[in-house]
Every structure is written in C-alpha cells, then in structure tokens.
Amino acid sequence: MALGKDLVERIERDVAGVYLNGVQGLSMLEFGDQIIKYTQQSGKLYWQGRGFAHTSVDINAQRGSIPKDLSVFADFEAWHNTFDVVYNAGTTEHVEPYDAQYTSFRIADHCTKPGGVMIHAVPCVDRLDTLGIFREHCHYYYSHAFFDTLINKSGYQLIDRGYTQQNLLYYAFRKTHNSVFMANRDLFLANIAVRHTSPKGALSLRIARLQDNNYLYQNSAERLEAKRLKEQANQLAERNRKRVKNPQTTMIVENNRQRLKSN
C-alpha cells in the first residue's frame, strides 16, 4: 500500500511522543514492502533517511525486505522484544488463512520491545459497509471494537486512534512491561469482519492472476479455487489458439459448417 503524507506524519508524531529523546537509531519493523506515496520512495529508504534502523518483511522480498510470512509465527521467534516500533499499514488484512490473523498480530506483539510502539492502519468494516471504501481490497476488515478489545485484553496503552485521509482505521498503542498478548483467540477472530470470499469474485480472481503480491504465496481455499478456475480458462484459451494455428483444420471445419447450412 502507498502511504499518504498524513499517515506518515501521524506515525512520526506518535513515535516522537513516546521517544522524547529523538528517533535516531530507533529500530523499526515494517510489515509489508511499503511505498511512501508523496516521495515515491520505498518505506525502507524513507525511514532510514529519518534516522531509524529499519527492517521490512514481505513474502516477496522486494526492495530490501526480508522474506518472511506473517502467517508463520516461527519465522519471527528470534525477534522477540527486538523493535522499538512495529507498524502495519495495509498489510495484515491480506494475511491468509483466517486463523493466521491472530498469528500476524501476535507477531507484532512478540517483536515489539516492552515500552515500544505498535501502529496499525488498516481497512475499516464500517467504512466498507456504509461507504463502500476499500471494496474488493481484501477479505478481512477491522473496527474500533476489534482494536479496543485487543488493547484492553492485552494491557496496551492507547496513544492515538482515528482515521487517515485514505480512510484507513488508525491505532497507535504502547506495549507496557505488564502487557501480555490476548490469549482468547476466538474472541480476537470474532471481531474481524470477513468479506468478499466468493471464488468467482473480483478479489479472488485478482489473487488468482497474481496481481496482488500480498497474496502471491498464500494458499487459502478462496485463492486455490480461483486459481483453478483461472487455469481452466487458460486451458480453454490454449485449445482455441491451437485450432486457429492450424489453417487447414480450420478450413475443413468451416467447409463442413457451410455444407450443413446449405442442407
């Protein structure tokens, strides 16, 4: 996702409000391979330029990101209490399967130092259902109820909440020394809204065509079914192409068709 100027400035403000001695040398973990929209830089280059020791993780390992899967907790076990800032801007909503939503947020908690800051800017189900914003963007949408429950059950300290100019739901909170990531996985998942799961829907077909990198290697049931349908369409197109490539066969078929019409 391309990050707008207001979101970037909000992240900087909320981090500076916690780390009063400045951000120089602070360690930052970025979920996904982000682009800063108004500078056309990668998130890595931008945040390094601001003084952060920056690490990004993305399943496709582009623009200097480390190839890690947010659905696999073991990929991040070595990073326990490592980062001063962990931020997720338009990434976790793409993590499949549904149960792995819990894993991805648990990873954020696991990687954040006690006293560190977690920031999430993600699609909101209320804006989707009332205004159609971020329709067909993802399968999973969040809400104030989701984040309020997460903060309460985990013992986080709220820093900021609201919406960005891109209509992303924004939450920043601090992991205290007493914070423990919420243990009730079912309650966590119950607060995530699920939309656009039809295998023939626009989202799933886009995933099948591999035009959305966040889904590239995710083997959800929706993606696999959509991929199967796409492969069927490709096979049919290839058969038709081979027929056209043989002009003699095409001519015989056409002559037979004309004779049938005349009879």
C-alpha positions as MATLAB code, in Angstrom:
seq = 'MALGKDLVERIERDVAGVYLNGVQGLSMLEFGDQIIKYTQQSGKLYWQGRGFAHTSVDINAQRGSIPKDLSVFADFEAWHNTFDVVYNAGTTEHVEPYDAQYTSFRIADHCTKPGGVMIHAVPCVDRLDTLGIFREHCHYYYSHAFFDTLINKSGYQLIDRGYTQQNLLYYAFRKTHNSVFMANRDLFLANIAVRHTSPKGALSLRIARLQDNNYLYQNSAERLEAKRLKEQANQLAERNRKRVKNPQTTMIVENNRQRLKSN';
ca = [
       0.000    0.000    0.000;
       1.220    3.521   -0.789;
       1.362    5.578    2.404;
      -0.118    9.067    2.292;
       1.616   12.079    3.811;
      -0.851   12.412    6.673;
      -0.310    8.789    7.713;
       3.471    9.098    7.638;
       3.344   12.324    9.663;
       0.986   10.723   12.158;
       3.349    7.778   12.648;
       6.243   10.179   13.176;
       4.269   12.277   15.657;
       3.082    9.318   17.719;
       6.547    7.752   17.843;
       8.140   11.080   18.817;
       5.573   11.457   21.582;
       6.879    8.269   23.212;
      10.591    8.596   22.478;
      11.237   12.100   23.712;
      14.996   11.919   23.140;
      14.517   11.567   19.397;
      14.162    8.742   16.917;
      17.781    8.500   15.781;
      18.816    4.849   15.904;
      15.413    3.509   16.956;
      14.700    0.074   15.483;
      11.608   -0.157   13.266;
       9.881   -3.218   11.816;
       7.623   -2.626    8.815;
       5.033   -5.223    7.803;
       4.968   -5.445    4.016;
       7.038   -3.640    1.446;
       5.636   -0.118    1.699;
       5.886    2.825   -0.676;
       5.759    6.433    0.508;
       3.233    7.888   -1.903;
       4.282   11.535   -1.938;
       8.048   10.879   -2.248;
       7.839    7.686   -4.365;
      10.441    6.104   -2.090;
      10.355    2.688   -0.533;
       9.455    2.709    3.138;
      12.958    1.446    3.864;
      14.695    4.389    2.198;
      12.328    6.916    3.747;
      12.584    5.663    7.334;
      16.328    5.158    7.117;
      16.561    8.766    5.988;
      14.627    9.783    9.104;
      17.170    8.016   11.312;
      15.508    4.671   12.003;
      17.308    1.322   11.884;
      14.713   -0.083    9.527;
      13.704   -3.677    8.774;
      10.872   -4.634    6.445;
       9.378   -8.083    5.932;
       7.491   -9.129    2.848;
       6.802  -12.551    1.415;
       8.182  -11.431   -1.962;
      11.458   -9.951   -0.662;
      11.308   -6.793   -2.781;
      13.183   -3.509   -2.219;
      15.399   -4.897    0.511;
      12.668   -6.567    2.552;
      13.351   -9.860    4.295;
      11.250  -12.809    3.043;
       9.090  -13.791    5.998;
       5.480  -14.997    6.165;
       3.175  -13.257    8.647;
       1.102  -16.423    8.900;
       4.080  -18.366   10.321;
       5.000  -17.436   13.894;
       8.205  -19.482   13.749;
       9.591  -17.059   11.134;
       9.721  -14.364   13.829;
      10.593  -16.249   17.011;
      14.182  -14.983   17.005;
      12.967  -11.353   17.033;
      11.395  -11.422   20.497;
      11.343   -7.923   22.078;
      13.605   -6.576   19.297;
      11.977   -3.461   17.833;
      11.129   -0.030   19.247;
       8.437    0.478   16.609;
       6.373   -2.069   14.689;
       3.950   -0.782   12.090;
       1.383   -2.402    9.852;
      -0.116   -0.221    7.139;
      -2.423   -2.116    4.829;
      -0.736   -5.487    5.255;
      -2.373   -7.782    7.829;
      -5.742   -7.658    6.072;
      -4.109   -9.724    3.310;
      -2.742  -12.455    5.580;
      -4.364  -15.824    4.917;
      -5.911  -18.062    6.131;
      -8.397  -16.539    8.563;
      -6.801  -18.124   11.649;
      -3.491  -16.511   10.719;
      -4.959  -13.095   11.504;
      -4.329  -13.968   15.151;
      -0.784  -15.048   14.290;
       0.073  -11.812   12.484;
      -0.973   -9.598   15.401;
       0.739  -11.929   17.862;
       3.911  -11.470   15.784;
       3.611   -7.687   16.112;
       3.392   -8.018   19.891;
       6.210  -10.580   20.025;
       8.616   -8.382   18.070;
       7.908   -5.148   19.965;
      10.075   -4.247   22.931;
       8.349   -3.557   26.263;
       7.779    0.189   26.147;
       7.708    0.090   22.350;
       5.027    1.301   19.955;
       2.722   -0.657   17.663;
       0.892    1.156   14.878;
      -1.847   -0.239   12.641;
      -3.526    1.495    9.692;
      -5.992   -0.907    8.093;
      -9.326   -1.049    6.217;
     -12.390   -0.438    8.383;
     -15.532   -2.555    8.069;
     -17.795    0.382    8.974;
     -16.416    2.492    6.115;
     -16.749   -0.501    3.799;
     -20.369   -1.273    4.669;
     -21.613    2.314    4.727;
     -19.479    3.976    2.055;
     -18.034    1.114    0.014;
     -14.473    2.193    0.816;
     -11.810   -0.468    0.110;
     -14.379   -2.727   -1.517;
     -12.766   -5.844   -3.033;
      -9.461   -4.845   -1.419;
      -9.170   -7.773    0.972;
     -11.058  -10.482    2.856;
     -10.586   -9.065    6.363;
     -11.712   -5.730    7.786;
     -11.254   -4.238   11.255;
     -13.202   -1.969   13.581;
     -12.930    0.138   16.722;
     -14.404   -2.798   18.639;
     -11.602   -5.037   17.374;
      -8.801   -2.723   18.467;
     -10.455   -1.652   21.712;
     -10.799   -5.317   22.690;
      -7.203   -6.066   21.679;
      -5.870   -3.142   23.719;
      -7.990   -3.979   26.756;
      -7.263   -7.711   26.785;
      -3.532   -7.265   26.136;
      -2.945   -4.428   28.592;
      -1.659   -1.984   25.981;
      -1.600    1.785   26.492;
      -3.560    3.693   23.837;
      -1.678    6.545   22.169;
      -3.921    7.574   19.275;
      -6.891    6.415   17.227;
      -8.939    7.703   14.325;
      -8.939    7.677   10.521;
      -6.395    8.695    7.920;
      -7.177   10.740    4.832;
      -7.161    7.433    2.914;
      -9.966    6.253    5.227;
      -7.771    3.715    6.974;
      -8.624    2.935   10.571;
      -5.617    4.103   12.605;
      -4.497    2.903   16.029;
      -1.236    3.511   17.868;
      -0.587    1.930   21.254;
       2.266    1.123   23.567;
       3.335   -2.275   24.840;
       3.973   -1.866   28.541;
       6.161   -4.072   30.721;
       2.951   -5.689   32.002;
       1.370   -6.293   28.594;
       0.503   -9.861   27.599;
      -0.948  -10.525   24.163;
      -4.592  -11.535   24.440;
      -4.957  -15.275   24.923;
      -8.559  -15.589   23.755;
      -8.015  -16.384   20.096;
     -11.704  -16.978   19.381;
     -12.664  -13.563   20.746;
      -9.873  -11.967   18.721;
     -11.086  -13.550   15.476;
     -14.754  -12.884   16.231;
     -14.077   -9.134   15.982;
     -12.636   -9.351   12.461;
     -15.188   -8.900    9.679;
     -14.944  -11.258    6.700;
     -15.994  -10.047    3.242;
     -15.519  -10.918   -0.471;
     -14.844  -14.645   -0.169;
     -16.584  -15.862   -3.342;
     -14.084  -17.800   -5.522;
     -15.519  -16.060   -8.588;
     -15.427  -12.603   -7.026;
     -13.219   -9.819   -8.362;
     -10.840  -10.037   -5.422;
     -10.266  -13.778   -5.676;
      -9.801  -13.613   -9.436;
      -7.244  -10.834   -8.985;
      -5.433  -13.020   -6.481;
      -5.507  -15.935   -8.927;
      -3.953  -13.766  -11.637;
      -1.159  -12.966   -9.153;
      -1.678   -9.225   -9.450;
      -1.684   -8.736   -5.676;
       1.726   -9.578   -4.243;
       0.477   -9.917   -0.684;
      -1.478  -12.998   -1.734;
       1.107  -14.474   -4.056;
       2.054  -17.496   -1.979;
      -0.967  -17.671    0.334;
      -2.855  -20.928   -0.154;
      -6.291  -20.002    1.140;
      -9.268  -22.019   -0.095;
     -10.560  -18.960   -1.961;
      -7.257  -18.385   -3.723;
      -6.822  -22.045   -4.692;
     -10.355  -22.262   -6.118;
      -9.914  -19.027   -8.023;
      -6.586  -20.256   -9.352;
      -8.246  -23.488  -10.518;
     -10.905  -21.526  -12.420;
      -8.244  -19.342  -13.995;
      -6.232  -22.387  -15.082;
      -9.359  -23.873  -16.680;
      -9.895  -20.644  -18.621;
      -6.244  -20.643  -19.722;
      -6.505  -24.257  -20.922;
      -9.629  -23.470  -22.937;
      -7.945  -20.428  -24.473;
      -4.897  -22.538  -25.387;
      -7.081  -25.159  -27.105;
      -8.808  -22.437  -29.095;
      -5.463  -20.922  -30.025;
      -4.184  -24.262  -31.351;
      -7.262  -24.648  -33.520;
      -6.685  -21.241  -35.052;
      -2.986  -22.001  -35.658;
      -3.870  -24.924  -37.965;
      -5.421  -23.222  -41.038;
      -6.075  -26.497  -42.871;
      -8.148  -27.847  -39.983;
      -9.926  -24.529  -39.674;
     -10.791  -24.555  -43.384;
     -12.155  -28.126  -43.255;
     -14.306  -27.271  -40.238;
     -15.607  -24.135  -41.940;
     -16.409  -26.012  -45.182;
     -18.293  -28.679  -43.258;
     -20.198  -25.979  -41.400;
     -21.208  -24.324  -44.705;
     -22.360  -27.642  -46.201;
     -24.509  -28.318  -43.149;
     -26.099  -24.887  -43.519;
     -26.879  -25.424  -47.208;
     -28.514  -28.783  -46.445;
];
